[in-house]
Amino acid sequence: MGLIYEKKVTVTEQHIDKNNHVNNVQYVHWVEEAAAEHWDLVKDSTDYPDDVWMLLDHHIQYKKQVYLGDLITIITYPKPPEGIRQPRKVEFYCNDELVVDSLTLWVFIDQETKKIKRLENDWLDKL
């Protein structure tokens, strides 16, 4: 596994809101889920397998609606660190078209001390 993680999700009734499209809150859930799954796949190849990420800031742009039965491809990858903040992109595609674009900022938490841990600027190069 490397810097890019991809997963596919078929939209089900549980993802749909009263407007008959994917609920906005569902996208936020998928952002967090994809980031966590990606970290679970790569953490053992880092010096920090026991530490965790905390979501600090979340920006999302909805470009097109997605409906019941649609297949969504979720692609996520970290961007270069910005001090203690770690930006992460999460993109949602339906029929090869970008339908939702997200940029989140995360901080890394030392599991023992429960304090923010600063990672080296080049830590992504080691993945």
Secondary structure, 3 states (H helix, E strand, C coil): CCCCEEEEEECCHHHECCCCCECHHHHHHHHHHHHHHHHHHHHHHCCCCCCEEEEEEEEEEECCCCCCCCEEEEEEEECCCECCEEEEEEEEEECCEEEEEEEEEEEEECCCCCCECCCCCCHHHHC
